[in-house]
Amino acid sequence: MSGYAPSEAARRSGFSLDTLRYYEKIGLLADVGRTAGGQRVFTDDDLSWLVLFRCLRDTGMPIAQMCRYAQLAREGEHTADQRRELLKRHAVRVEEQMRLLQRQYDHLREKIRFYERLPGPAPEAGQPAEAARPVP
């Protein structure tokens, strides 16, 4: 098993050093090893957890649910059903977000197409605009 300095764990995970410290402080990242001098040493298992936390955080899972998931995982295999259900509920929320973002993206693309169809350049500063009110 490899050992990684905090800076390397931060680089590999995409989290800041402050976030790594925070995750350890709240118990999300548990039992991070230390050198004889007290410096944290992250293992491959720690990095695997961080990859999962990155996914969960980037997809909008609240920190309390991330903590709940980690707690269940530490309790053992008998919590697998609960963990699966927690992840399934989160996946449903992510899907809803993706549908909303797709609709918003489609609206943006349509607005861009609208502006691309407009004739000629915009009037110079100080010249009257043709329309009485701006188009949103």
N, CA, C and O atoms as a GROMACS GRO file, in nm:
protein
  544
    1MET      N    1   0.084  -0.118   0.000
    1MET     CA    2   0.000   0.000   0.000
    1MET      C    3   0.088   0.124   0.000
    1MET      O    4   0.183   0.133   0.078
    2SER      N    5   0.058   0.220  -0.087
    2SER     CA    6   0.137   0.342  -0.100
    2SER      C    7   0.096   0.445   0.004
    2SER      O    8  -0.017   0.446   0.052
    3GLY      N    9   0.190   0.531   0.037
    3GLY     CA   10   0.162   0.643   0.126
    3GLY      C   11   0.180   0.773   0.052
    3GLY      O   12   0.275   0.789  -0.024
    4TYR      N   13   0.088   0.867   0.073
    4TYR     CA   14   0.091   0.995   0.002
    4TYR      C   15   0.091   1.109   0.102
    4TYR      O   16   0.015   1.109   0.199
    5ALA      N   17   0.178   1.205   0.078
    5ALA     CA   18   0.179   1.327   0.159
    5ALA      C   19   0.048   1.401   0.136
    5ALA      O   20  -0.017   1.381   0.033
    6PRO      N   21   0.008   1.486   0.229
    6PRO     CA   22  -0.116   1.562   0.210
    6PRO      C   23  -0.122   1.639   0.078
    6PRO      O   24  -0.227   1.644   0.015
    7SER      N   25  -0.011   1.698   0.037
    7SER     CA   26  -0.012   1.775  -0.088
    7SER      C   27  -0.040   1.684  -0.208
    7SER      O   28  -0.109   1.724  -0.301
    8GLU      N   29   0.014   1.563  -0.206
    8GLU     CA   30  -0.010   1.467  -0.315
    8GLU      C   31  -0.154   1.418  -0.312
    8GLU      O   32  -0.217   1.403  -0.417
    9ALA      N   33  -0.207   1.392  -0.194
    9ALA     CA   34  -0.347   1.350  -0.181
    9ALA      C   35  -0.439   1.461  -0.231
    9ALA      O   36  -0.540   1.434  -0.296
   10ALA      N   37  -0.404   1.584  -0.200
   10ALA     CA   38  -0.484   1.698  -0.247
   10ALA      C   39  -0.478   1.707  -0.400
   10ALA      O   40  -0.580   1.726  -0.465
   11ARG      N   41  -0.360   1.693  -0.454
   11ARG     CA   42  -0.345   1.699  -0.600
   11ARG      C   43  -0.424   1.589  -0.667
   11ARG      O   44  -0.496   1.614  -0.764
   12ARG      N   45  -0.412   1.467  -0.617
   12ARG     CA   46  -0.480   1.353  -0.679
   12ARG      C   47  -0.631   1.359  -0.665
   12ARG      O   48  -0.704   1.312  -0.753
   13SER      N   49  -0.679   1.415  -0.558
   13SER     CA   50  -0.823   1.418  -0.532
   13SER      C   51  -0.892   1.543  -0.585
   13SER      O   52  -1.012   1.544  -0.610
   14GLY      N   53  -0.813   1.649  -0.604
   14GLY     CA   54  -0.872   1.775  -0.646
   14GLY      C   55  -0.928   1.856  -0.530
   14GLY      O   56  -0.985   1.963  -0.551
   15PHE      N   57  -0.911   1.808  -0.408
   15PHE     CA   58  -0.954   1.882  -0.290
   15PHE      C   59  -0.838   1.966  -0.239
   15PHE      O   60  -0.722   1.932  -0.259
   16SER      N   61  -0.870   2.074  -0.172
   16SER     CA   62  -0.765   2.156  -0.110
   16SER      C   63  -0.718   2.087   0.018
   16SER      O   64  -0.784   1.999   0.072
   17LEU      N   65  -0.602   2.130   0.065
   17LEU     CA   66  -0.552   2.079   0.193
   17LEU      C   67  -0.650   2.111   0.305
   17LEU      O   68  -0.671   2.029   0.395
   18ASP      N   69  -0.710   2.229   0.300
   18ASP     CA   70  -0.809   2.266   0.402
   18ASP      C   71  -0.928   2.172   0.401
   18ASP      O   72  -0.979   2.134   0.506
   19THR      N   73  -0.972   2.134   0.282
   19THR     CA   74  -1.086   2.041   0.272
   19THR      C   75  -1.047   1.905   0.327
   19THR      O   76  -1.126   1.842   0.397
   20LEU      N   77  -0.928   1.858   0.296
   20LEU     CA   78  -0.884   1.729   0.350
   20LEU      C   79  -0.882   1.733   0.503
   20LEU      O   80  -0.928   1.639   0.568
   21ARG      N   81  -0.831   1.842   0.559
   21ARG     CA   82  -0.830   1.856   0.705
   21ARG      C   83  -0.973   1.858   0.760
   21ARG      O   84  -1.002   1.795   0.862
   22TYR      N   85  -1.060   1.932   0.692
   22TYR     CA   86  -1.200   1.941   0.736
   22TYR      C   87  -1.267   1.803   0.731
   22TYR      O   88  -1.336   1.764   0.825
   23TYR      N   89  -1.248   1.731   0.622
   23TYR     CA   90  -1.309   1.598   0.610
   23TYR      C   91  -1.260   1.504   0.719
   23TYR      O   92  -1.336   1.422   0.770
   24GLU      N   93  -1.135   1.517   0.754
   24GLU     CA   94  -1.081   1.436   0.864
   24GLU      C   95  -1.141   1.481   0.997
   24GLU      O   96  -1.177   1.398   1.080
   25LYS      N   97  -1.150   1.610   1.018
   25LYS     CA   98  -1.202   1.665   1.144
   25LYS      C   99  -1.346   1.621   1.171
   25LYS      O  100  -1.381   1.589   1.284
   26ILE      N  101  -1.429   1.620   1.066
   26ILE     CA  102  -1.570   1.584   1.086
   26ILE      C  103  -1.593   1.433   1.079
   26ILE      O  104  -1.706   1.386   1.096
   27GLY      N  105  -1.487   1.358   1.055
   27GLY     CA  106  -1.499   1.213   1.054
   27GLY      C  107  -1.539   1.154   0.920
   27GLY      O  108  -1.563   1.034   0.910
   28LEU      N  109  -1.547   1.237   0.818
   28LEU     CA  110  -1.581   1.185   0.686
   28LEU      C  111  -1.467   1.097   0.636
   28LEU      O  112  -1.490   0.989   0.581
   29LEU      N  113  -1.347   1.142   0.653
   29LEU     CA  114  -1.228   1.066   0.620
   29LEU      C  115  -1.168   1.020   0.752
   29LEU      O  116  -1.117   1.101   0.830
   30ALA      N  117  -1.176   0.891   0.778
   30ALA     CA  118  -1.139   0.840   0.911
   30ALA      C  119  -1.003   0.772   0.910
   30ALA      O  120  -0.957   0.718   0.809
   31ASP      N  121  -0.941   0.776   1.026
   31ASP     CA  122  -0.818   0.700   1.052
   31ASP      C  123  -0.706   0.727   0.952
   31ASP      O  124  -0.640   0.634   0.906
   32VAL      N  125  -0.684   0.854   0.919
   32VAL     CA  126  -0.571   0.887   0.833
   32VAL      C  127  -0.445   0.866   0.916
   32VAL      O  128  -0.433   0.916   1.027
   33GLY      N  129  -0.352   0.791   0.859
   33GLY     CA  130  -0.228   0.760   0.929
   33GLY      C  131  -0.140   0.882   0.946
   33GLY      O  132  -0.160   0.985   0.882
   34ARG      N  133  -0.043   0.868   1.033
   34ARG     CA  134   0.050   0.978   1.060
   34ARG      C  135   0.192   0.924   1.067
   34ARG      O  136   0.215   0.809   1.105
   35THR      N  137   0.285   1.008   1.031
   35THR     CA  138   0.425   0.972   1.045
   35THR      C  139   0.464   0.990   1.191
   35THR      O  140   0.384   1.040   1.270
   36ALA      N  141   0.585   0.950   1.227
   36ALA     CA  142   0.634   0.968   1.363
   36ALA      C  143   0.636   1.116   1.400
   36ALA      O  144   0.624   1.152   1.517
   37GLY      N  145   0.652   1.202   1.298
   37GLY     CA  146   0.653   1.347   1.322
   37GLY      C  147   0.514   1.409   1.323
   37GLY      O  148   0.500   1.530   1.341
   38GLY      N  149   0.410   1.327   1.303
   38GLY     CA  150   0.273   1.377   1.310
   38GLY      C  151   0.213   1.420   1.177
   38GLY      O  152   0.097   1.463   1.174
   39GLN      N  153   0.289   1.410   1.067
   39GLN     CA  154   0.233   1.448   0.937
   39GLN      C  155   0.140   1.339   0.886
   39GLN      O  156   0.169   1.220   0.897
   40ARG      N  157   0.027   1.382   0.832
   40ARG     CA  158  -0.069   1.286   0.778
   40ARG      C  159  -0.011   1.214   0.657
   40ARG      O  160   0.061   1.273   0.576
   41VAL      N  161  -0.044   1.085   0.646
   41VAL     CA  162  -0.003   1.003   0.533
   41VAL      C  163  -0.129   0.934   0.481
   41VAL      O  164  -0.194   0.858   0.554
   42PHE      N  165  -0.162   0.960   0.356
   42PHE     CA  166  -0.283   0.904   0.295
   42PHE      C  167  -0.249   0.776   0.221
   42PHE      O  168  -0.145   0.766   0.156
   43THR      N  169  -0.337   0.678   0.232
   43THR     CA  170  -0.318   0.549   0.166
   43THR      C  171  -0.400   0.545   0.037
   43THR      O  172  -0.478   0.636   0.007
   44ASP      N  173  -0.381   0.437  -0.040
   44ASP     CA  174  -0.463   0.416  -0.158
   44ASP      C  175  -0.611   0.407  -0.121
   44ASP      O  176  -0.697   0.457  -0.194
   45ASP      N  177  -0.641   0.345  -0.007
   45ASP     CA  178  -0.781   0.339   0.040
   45ASP      C  179  -0.835   0.478   0.068
   45ASP      O  180  -0.949   0.509   0.032
   46ASP      N  181  -0.755   0.563   0.132
   46ASP     CA  182  -0.797   0.700   0.156
   46ASP      C  183  -0.827   0.772   0.025
   46ASP      O  184  -0.927   0.843   0.014
   47LEU      N  185  -0.740   0.752  -0.074
   47LEU     CA  186  -0.762   0.816  -0.204
   47LEU      C  187  -0.887   0.762  -0.272
   47LEU      O  188  -0.957   0.837  -0.340
   48SER      N  189  -0.916   0.634  -0.254
   48SER     CA  190  -1.041   0.578  -0.310
   48SER      C  191  -1.162   0.647  -0.248
   48SER      O  192  -1.258   0.680  -0.317
   49TRP      N  193  -1.156   0.667  -0.116
   49TRP     CA  194  -1.264   0.740  -0.049
   49TRP      C  195  -1.274   0.882  -0.105
   49TRP      O  196  -1.385   0.930  -0.131
   50LEU      N  197  -1.161   0.948  -0.125
   50LEU     CA  198  -1.162   1.085  -0.175
   50LEU      C  199  -1.220   1.093  -0.315
   50LEU      O  200  -1.289   1.190  -0.348
   51VAL      N  201  -1.193   0.993  -0.398
   51VAL     CA  202  -1.252   0.990  -0.533
   51VAL      C  203  -1.404   0.981  -0.522
   51VAL      O  204  -1.476   1.051  -0.594
   52LEU      N  205  -1.452   0.897  -0.432
   52LEU     CA  206  -1.597   0.887  -0.411
   52LEU      C  207  -1.653   1.019  -0.358
   52LEU      O  208  -1.755   1.067  -0.407
   53PHE      N  209  -1.586   1.077  -0.260
   53PHE     CA  210  -1.634   1.204  -0.204
   53PHE      C  211  -1.636   1.313  -0.310
   53PHE      O  212  -1.726   1.397  -0.311
   54ARG      N  213  -1.538   1.313  -0.400
   54ARG     CA  214  -1.534   1.411  -0.509
   54ARG      C  215  -1.659   1.394  -0.597
   54ARG      O  216  -1.724   1.491  -0.633
   55CYS      N  217  -1.691   1.270  -0.630
   55CYS     CA  218  -1.809   1.242  -0.712
   55CYS      C  219  -1.936   1.289  -0.641
   55CYS      O  220  -2.019   1.357  -0.700
   56LEU      N  221  -1.949   1.252  -0.515
   56LEU     CA  222  -2.069   1.287  -0.440
   56LEU      C  223  -2.082   1.438  -0.424
   56LEU      O  224  -2.190   1.493  -0.441
   57ARG      N  225  -1.973   1.503  -0.392
   57ARG     CA  226  -1.976   1.648  -0.374
   57ARG      C  227  -2.006   1.719  -0.505
   57ARG      O  228  -2.088   1.811  -0.510
   58ASP      N  229  -1.940   1.676  -0.613
   58ASP     CA  230  -1.959   1.740  -0.743
   58ASP      C  231  -2.101   1.720  -0.796
   58ASP      O  232  -2.148   1.799  -0.879
   59THR      N  233  -2.168   1.618  -0.749
   59THR     CA  234  -2.306   1.594  -0.793
   59THR      C  235  -2.406   1.647  -0.692
   59THR      O  236  -2.526   1.619  -0.702
   60GLY      N  237  -2.358   1.723  -0.593
   60GLY     CA  238  -2.447   1.796  -0.505
   60GLY      C  239  -2.495   1.724  -0.380
   60GLY      O  240  -2.591   1.769  -0.317
   61MET      N  241  -2.432   1.614  -0.343
   61MET     CA  242  -2.475   1.547  -0.220
   61MET      C  243  -2.435   1.632  -0.100
   61MET      O  244  -2.320   1.675  -0.088
   62PRO      N  245  -2.530   1.657  -0.010
   62PRO     CA  246  -2.496   1.733   0.111
   62PRO      C  247  -2.394   1.658   0.197
   62PRO      O  248  -2.390   1.534   0.197
   63ILE      N  249  -2.314   1.732   0.268
   63ILE     CA  250  -2.208   1.674   0.351
   63ILE      C  251  -2.266   1.579   0.455
   63ILE      O  252  -2.204   1.478   0.488
   64ALA      N  253  -2.385   1.609   0.507
   64ALA     CA  254  -2.447   1.520   0.607
   64ALA      C  255  -2.476   1.383   0.547
   64ALA      O  256  -2.459   1.281   0.615
   65GLN      N  257  -2.519   1.379   0.422
   65GLN     CA  258  -2.544   1.249   0.359
   65GLN      C  259  -2.414   1.178   0.328
   65GLN      O  260  -2.406   1.055   0.337
   66MET      N  261  -2.311   1.253   0.291
   66MET     CA  262  -2.180   1.191   0.268
   66MET      C  263  -2.131   1.127   0.398
   66MET      O  264  -2.079   1.016   0.398
   67CYS      N  265  -2.149   1.199   0.508
   67CYS     CA  266  -2.108   1.145   0.639
   67CYS      C  267  -2.189   1.020   0.673
   67CYS      O  268  -2.134   0.922   0.724
   68ARG      N  269  -2.317   1.023   0.645
   68ARG     CA  270  -2.403   0.907   0.672
   68ARG      C  271  -2.356   0.787   0.591
   68ARG      O  272  -2.347   0.676   0.644
   69TYR      N  273  -2.325   0.808   0.464
   69TYR     CA  274  -2.276   0.700   0.380
   69TYR      C  275  -2.147   0.642   0.437
   69TYR      O  276  -2.134   0.520   0.449
   70ALA      N  277  -2.053   0.729   0.472
   70ALA     CA  278  -1.925   0.682   0.527
   70ALA      C  279  -1.946   0.606   0.657
   70ALA      O  280  -1.881   0.504   0.681
   71GLN      N  281  -2.035   0.656   0.742
   71GLN     CA  282  -2.064   0.589   0.868
   71GLN      C  283  -2.120   0.449   0.843
   71GLN      O  284  -2.077   0.351   0.905
   72LEU      N  285  -2.214   0.440   0.751
   72LEU     CA  286  -2.272   0.309   0.718
   72LEU      C  287  -2.165   0.214   0.665
   72LEU      O  288  -2.162   0.096   0.701
   73ALA      N  289  -2.078   0.264   0.579
   73ALA     CA  290  -1.973   0.180   0.522
   73ALA      C  291  -1.882   0.126   0.631
   73ALA      O  292  -1.840   0.010   0.626
   74ARG      N  293  -1.852   0.209   0.729
   74ARG     CA  294  -1.764   0.166   0.838
   74ARG      C  295  -1.831   0.064   0.930
   74ARG      O  296  -1.764  -0.012   0.998
   75GLU      N  297  -1.964   0.064   0.931
   75GLU     CA  298  -2.037  -0.031   1.014
   75GLU      C  299  -2.034  -0.172   0.957
   75GLU      O  300  -2.061  -0.268   1.030
   76GLY      N  301  -2.002  -0.186   0.830
   76GLY     CA  302  -1.986  -0.318   0.774
   76GLY      C  303  -2.084  -0.353   0.663
   76GLY      O  304  -2.170  -0.274   0.625
   77GLU      N  305  -2.066  -0.473   0.613
   77GLU     CA  306  -2.142  -0.522   0.498
   77GLU      C  307  -2.292  -0.527   0.523
   77GLU      O  308  -2.370  -0.519   0.428
   78HIS      N  309  -2.334  -0.541   0.647
   78HIS     CA  310  -2.478  -0.551   0.674
   78HIS      C  311  -2.550  -0.420   0.643
   78HIS      O  312  -2.673  -0.416   0.646
   79THR      N  313  -2.476  -0.313   0.613
   79THR     CA  314  -2.539  -0.185   0.577
   79THR      C  315  -2.541  -0.162   0.426
   79THR      O  316  -2.577  -0.053   0.381
   80ALA      N  317  -2.504  -0.262   0.348
   80ALA     CA  318  -2.495  -0.245   0.202
   80ALA      C  319  -2.628  -0.200   0.143
   80ALA      O  320  -2.630  -0.114   0.054
   81ASP      N  321  -2.738  -0.256   0.189
   81ASP     CA  322  -2.869  -0.216   0.135
   81ASP      C  323  -2.897  -0.069   0.163
   81ASP      O  324  -2.948   0.002   0.076
   82GLN      N  325  -2.865  -0.023   0.282
   82GLN     CA  326  -2.888   0.117   0.317
   82GLN      C  327  -2.800   0.210   0.232
   82GLN      O  328  -2.846   0.315   0.188
   83ARG      N  329  -2.677   0.169   0.209
   83ARG     CA  330  -2.587   0.250   0.127
   83ARG      C  331  -2.636   0.256  -0.017
   83ARG      O  332  -2.634   0.361  -0.080
   84ARG      N  333  -2.679   0.141  -0.067
   84ARG     CA  334  -2.732   0.137  -0.203
   84ARG      C  335  -2.852   0.230  -0.217
   84ARG      O  336  -2.862   0.304  -0.314
   85GLU      N  337  -2.943   0.227  -0.121
   85GLU     CA  338  -3.063   0.311  -0.126
   85GLU      C  339  -3.026   0.460  -0.118
   85GLU      O  340  -3.085   0.542  -0.188
   86LEU      N  341  -2.931   0.492  -0.033
   86LEU     CA  342  -2.885   0.631  -0.022
   86LEU      C  343  -2.831   0.678  -0.158
   86LEU      O  344  -2.862   0.788  -0.202
   87LEU      N  345  -2.750   0.594  -0.221
   87LEU     CA  346  -2.693   0.630  -0.351
   87LEU      C  347  -2.800   0.635  -0.460
   87LEU      O  348  -2.792   0.719  -0.549
   88LYS      N  349  -2.898   0.546  -0.454
   88LYS     CA  350  -3.006   0.548  -0.553
   88LYS      C  351  -3.089   0.676  -0.542
   88LYS      O  352  -3.124   0.736  -0.643
   89ARG      N  353  -3.119   0.718  -0.420
   89ARG     CA  354  -3.193   0.843  -0.401
   89ARG      C  355  -3.112   0.962  -0.455
   89ARG      O  356  -3.167   1.052  -0.518
   90HIS      N  357  -2.984   0.959  -0.429
   90HIS     CA  358  -2.898   1.066  -0.479
   90HIS      C  359  -2.895   1.064  -0.632
   90HIS      O  360  -2.901   1.169  -0.695
   91ALA      N  361  -2.886   0.946  -0.691
   91ALA     CA  362  -2.883   0.935  -0.837
   91ALA      C  363  -3.011   0.992  -0.899
   91ALA      O  364  -3.006   1.053  -1.006
   92VAL      N  365  -3.125   0.972  -0.833
   92VAL     CA  366  -3.250   1.029  -0.883
   92VAL      C  367  -3.242   1.182  -0.883
   92VAL      O  368  -3.283   1.246  -0.979
   93ARG      N  369  -3.188   1.238  -0.775
   93ARG     CA  370  -3.172   1.384  -0.769
   93ARG      C  371  -3.076   1.434  -0.878
   93ARG      O  372  -3.099   1.539  -0.939
   94VAL      N  373  -2.970   1.360  -0.901
   94VAL     CA  374  -2.874   1.398  -1.005
   94VAL      C  375  -2.942   1.394  -1.142
   94VAL      O  376  -2.921   1.483  -1.225
   95GLU      N  377  -3.022   1.292  -1.166
   95GLU     CA  378  -3.094   1.282  -1.292
   95GLU      C  379  -3.188   1.401  -1.312
   95GLU      O  380  -3.196   1.457  -1.422
   96GLU      N  381  -3.257   1.440  -1.207
   96GLU     CA  382  -3.346   1.557  -1.214
   96GLU      C  383  -3.266   1.682  -1.246
   96GLU      O  384  -3.309   1.764  -1.328
   97GLN      N  385  -3.150   1.698  -1.183
   97GLN     CA  386  -3.064   1.813  -1.210
   97GLN      C  387  -3.018   1.812  -1.356
   97GLN      O  388  -3.014   1.917  -1.421
   98MET      N  389  -2.984   1.694  -1.406
   98MET     CA  390  -2.938   1.683  -1.544
   98MET      C  391  -3.049   1.722  -1.642
   98MET      O  392  -3.022   1.790  -1.741
   99ARG      N  393  -3.172   1.680  -1.615
   99ARG     CA  394  -3.284   1.718  -1.702
   99ARG      C  395  -3.304   1.869  -1.700
   99ARG      O  396  -3.324   1.932  -1.804
  100LEU      N  397  -3.298   1.928  -1.581
  100LEU     CA  398  -3.313   2.073  -1.569
  100LEU      C  399  -3.201   2.144  -1.644
  100LEU      O  400  -3.227   2.238  -1.719
  101LEU      N  401  -3.078   2.101  -1.624
  101LEU     CA  402  -2.965   2.163  -1.694
  101LEU      C  403  -2.978   2.147  -1.845
  101LEU      O  404  -2.942   2.238  -1.919
  102GLN      N  405  -3.028   2.034  -1.892
  102GLN     CA  406  -3.046   2.014  -2.036
  102GLN      C  407  -3.148   2.113  -2.090
  102GLN      O  408  -3.127   2.171  -2.197
  103ARG      N  409  -3.259   2.133  -2.017
  103ARG     CA  410  -3.358   2.230  -2.062
  103ARG      C  411  -3.299   2.371  -2.064
  103ARG      O  412  -3.322   2.448  -2.157
  104GLN      N  413  -3.222   2.404  -1.961
  104GLN     CA  414  -3.160   2.537  -1.956
  104GLN      C  415  -3.057   2.553  -2.068
  104GLN      O  416  -3.047   2.659  -2.129
  105TYR      N  417  -2.980   2.449  -2.093
  105TYR     CA  418  -2.882   2.451  -2.201
  105TYR      C  419  -2.953   2.471  -2.335
  105TYR      O  420  -2.909   2.552  -2.417
  106ASP      N  421  -3.060   2.398  -2.358
  106ASP     CA  422  -3.136   2.411  -2.483
  106ASP      C  423  -3.186   2.555  -2.500
  106ASP      O  424  -3.182   2.610  -2.609
  107HIS      N  425  -3.234   2.614  -2.391
  107HIS     CA  426  -3.282   2.752  -2.396
  107HIS      C  427  -3.167   2.847  -2.432
  107HIS      O  428  -3.184   2.936  -2.516
  108LEU      N  429  -3.052   2.829  -2.371
  108LEU     CA  430  -2.935   2.912  -2.404
  108LEU      C  431  -2.895   2.898  -2.550
  108LEU      O  432  -2.868   2.997  -2.617
  109ARG      N  433  -2.892   2.775  -2.599
  109ARG     CA  434  -2.855   2.752  -2.739
  109ARG      C  435  -2.955   2.820  -2.833
  109ARG      O  436  -2.915   2.876  -2.935
  110GLU      N  437  -3.082   2.814  -2.799
  110GLU     CA  438  -3.184   2.880  -2.882
  110GLU      C  439  -3.163   3.031  -2.880
  110GLU      O  440  -3.177   3.096  -2.984
  111LYS      N  441  -3.131   3.087  -2.766
  111LYS     CA  442  -3.106   3.231  -2.756
  111LYS      C  443  -2.983   3.268  -2.839
  111LYS      O  444  -2.984   3.372  -2.906
  112ILE      N  445  -2.881   3.188  -2.837
  112ILE     CA  446  -2.761   3.213  -2.919
  112ILE      C  447  -2.798   3.209  -3.067
  112ILE      O  448  -2.756   3.295  -3.143
  113ARG      N  449  -2.877   3.110  -3.108
  113ARG     CA  450  -2.921   3.102  -3.248
  113ARG      C  451  -3.002   3.227  -3.286
  113ARG      O  452  -2.988   3.278  -3.397
  114PHE      N  453  -3.086   3.275  -3.194
  114PHE     CA  454  -3.164   3.396  -3.218
  114PHE      C  455  -3.070   3.512  -3.252
  114PHE      O  456  -3.091   3.583  -3.351
  115TYR      N  457  -2.968   3.531  -3.170
  115TYR     CA  458  -2.876   3.642  -3.192
  115TYR      C  459  -2.792   3.622  -3.318
  115TYR      O  460  -2.754   3.719  -3.384
  116GLU      N  461  -2.763   3.500  -3.351
  116GLU     CA  462  -2.686   3.474  -3.473
  116GLU      C  463  -2.768   3.504  -3.598
  116GLU      O  464  -2.711   3.530  -3.704
  117ARG      N  465  -2.900   3.502  -3.588
  117ARG     CA  466  -2.986   3.532  -3.703
  117ARG      C  467  -3.013   3.681  -3.720
  117ARG      O  468  -3.067   3.723  -3.822
  118LEU      N  469  -2.976   3.762  -3.621
  118LEU     CA  470  -3.001   3.906  -3.632
  118LEU      C  471  -2.916   3.965  -3.743
  118LEU      O  472  -2.800   3.926  -3.760
  119PRO      N  473  -2.972   4.059  -3.820
  119PRO     CA  474  -2.894   4.120  -3.929
  119PRO      C  475  -2.796   4.224  -3.878
  119PRO      O  476  -2.827   4.298  -3.784
  120GLY      N  477  -2.681   4.230  -3.939
  120GLY     CA  478  -2.583   4.336  -3.919
  120GLY      C  479  -2.536   4.359  -3.777
  120GLY      O  480  -2.582   4.296  -3.682
  121PRO      N  481  -2.441   4.453  -3.765
  121PRO     CA  482  -2.385   4.487  -3.633
  121PRO      C  483  -2.483   4.572  -3.552
  121PRO      O  484  -2.576   4.631  -3.607
  122ALA      N  485  -2.460   4.578  -3.423
  122ALA     CA  486  -2.541   4.661  -3.334
  122ALA      C  487  -2.514   4.807  -3.364
  122ALA      O  488  -2.405   4.841  -3.411
  123PRO      N  489  -2.611   4.897  -3.338
  123PRO     CA  490  -2.590   5.040  -3.363
  123PRO      C  491  -2.475   5.092  -3.277
  123PRO      O  492  -2.448   5.042  -3.168
  124GLU      N  493  -2.408   5.196  -3.331
  124GLU     CA  494  -2.298   5.260  -3.259
  124GLU      C  495  -2.353   5.331  -3.136
  124GLU      O  496  -2.472   5.365  -3.131
  125ALA      N  497  -2.269   5.353  -3.038
  125ALA     CA  498  -2.310   5.425  -2.917
  125ALA      C  499  -2.362   5.563  -2.956
  125ALA      O  500  -2.301   5.632  -3.038
  126GLY      N  501  -2.473   5.602  -2.899
  126GLY     CA  502  -2.531   5.731  -2.926
  126GLY      C  503  -2.632   5.729  -3.040
  126GLY      O  504  -2.708   5.825  -3.056
  127GLN      N  505  -2.634   5.623  -3.120
  127GLN     CA  506  -2.731   5.612  -3.229
  127GLN      C  507  -2.858   5.547  -3.173
  127GLN      O  508  -2.850   5.463  -3.084
  128PRO      N  509  -2.974   5.587  -3.226
  128PRO     CA  510  -3.098   5.529  -3.176
  128PRO      C  511  -3.110   5.382  -3.214
  128PRO      O  512  -3.075   5.342  -3.325
  129ALA      N  513  -3.159   5.305  -3.123
  129ALA     CA  514  -3.186   5.164  -3.150
  129ALA      C  515  -3.318   5.152  -3.223
  129ALA      O  516  -3.406   5.235  -3.202
  130GLU      N  517  -3.333   5.052  -3.308
  130GLU     CA  518  -3.456   5.036  -3.385
  130GLU      C  519  -3.573   4.989  -3.298
  130GLU      O  520  -3.686   5.030  -3.320
  131ALA      N  521  -3.546   4.905  -3.204
  131ALA     CA  522  -3.654   4.850  -3.122
  131ALA      C  523  -3.680   4.942  -3.003
  131ALA      O  524  -3.588   5.005  -2.950
  132ALA      N  525  -3.805   4.951  -2.963
  132ALA     CA  526  -3.843   5.036  -2.849
  132ALA      C  527  -3.791   4.980  -2.718
  132ALA      O  528  -3.754   5.055  -2.628
  133ARG      N  529  -3.788   4.850  -2.707
  133ARG     CA  530  -3.735   4.788  -2.586
  133ARG      C  531  -3.645   4.673  -2.623
  133ARG      O  532  -3.666   4.608  -2.726
  134PRO      N  533  -3.546   4.646  -2.543
  134PRO     CA  534  -3.449   4.541  -2.578
  134PRO      C  535  -3.513   4.403  -2.573
  134PRO      O  536  -3.608   4.378  -2.498
  135VAL      N  537  -3.458   4.315  -2.654
  135VAL     CA  538  -3.502   4.175  -2.657
  135VAL      C  539  -3.427   4.102  -2.547
  135VAL      O  540  -3.305   4.113  -2.538
  136PRO      N  541  -3.498   4.028  -2.465
  136PRO     CA  542  -3.428   3.955  -2.358
  136PRO      C  543  -3.338   3.846  -2.411
  136PRO      O  544  -3.273   3.776  -2.333
   0.00000   0.00000   0.00000
